[in-house]
């Protein structure tokens, strides 16, 4: 069983299917008696845009935003990260991309080496749960598989993730209550296995 899970949630609408996924994930974490925290980027009014001051301190890895410092503490204490977000324009929502840019800083998440970066974080597992208008097979085989290849395999493994996994609910506009309910049940099973 994981010691600590941090859920990073990036969707602005509480009536969305992404929010239903968040509720299913946290319900399963509670059922497993797992210690967890949720970082809700929109509810926190997280600013994903670098300020001039922040960017001037980028190379030193110093965080200016107090929210960034708080997020770093949560991530540093985590064994598992679970990301929940919609796939917009075949990639991450801007708020989540800004979260990665501003939180995964040099000297916190990684250190520079002669061959690139070396991860410094110690979370063992990372799960990304997404929704998309496109079918999952289309994202994987015709759109470059950016969530798996770039976000999970390069970015998150680059800062320390040992194992990563991606689950997508595709064709969301054509879905119905039954397919959504089935997916939410599967998510609970996947989270239980992850722990």
Secondary structure as UniProt FT lines:
FT   STRAND          5..10
FT   TURN            14..15
FT   HELIX           17..31
FT   TURN            32..33
FT   STRAND          36..40
FT   TURN            41..45
FT   HELIX           52..56
FT   HELIX           58..60
FT   HELIX           66..76
FT   STRAND          80..86
FT   TURN            89..90
FT   HELIX           94..103
FT   TURN            107..109
FT   STRAND          110..113
FT   TURN            114..115
FT   STRAND          116..119
FT   STRAND          125..131
FT   HELIX           136..141
FT   TURN            144..145
FT   HELIX           147..156
FT   HELIX           157..158
FT   TURN            159..160
FT   STRAND          163..169
FT   HELIX           172..174
FT   HELIX           177..194
//
